[in-house]
């Protein structure tokens, strides 16, 4: 995620009533989790 995308995500989640701590937890998870590679 770019910095701008992170800020937009934080603003959207805050507007929905999510706490700053929860926002940070979600962003850390998204940025540190390996994407799953689908195999057919």
N, C-alpha and C positions, 0 to 999 in steps of 0.2 A: 504494500500500500504506500502511496505517496503521502507526504505530509498533509497535503490538501485533502486527500481522501480521509485521512485519520480525523482531521478537524471536522469535516462534514459528518462523519459517522458519530463523533462525540456530540455534536450539536443535535443531530437527529434523535439519538438515544436520550439526551437530557430533556428534549422537548416532550418525550414520551414518559418522563418521570424516572428514568434510570439514574442511579447514583454514579458519581464520578468513580468510586472504587470499582463498581461493577463494570463500567466502561473500560477501565484500564485492564481489568481481568480478561475481558473479552478480546481486546486488542492484543494483549500478550499471547493469548491462546492462538489467535488467527495468525500472528506473525511468527510463531515458533513451531507450529504443527506442520509436519511434512504432508504435502498433498497426496491423496490416494491416487494411485495409477490404476485405472480400470483395464483389465485384460479380458479379452473375449474368448 
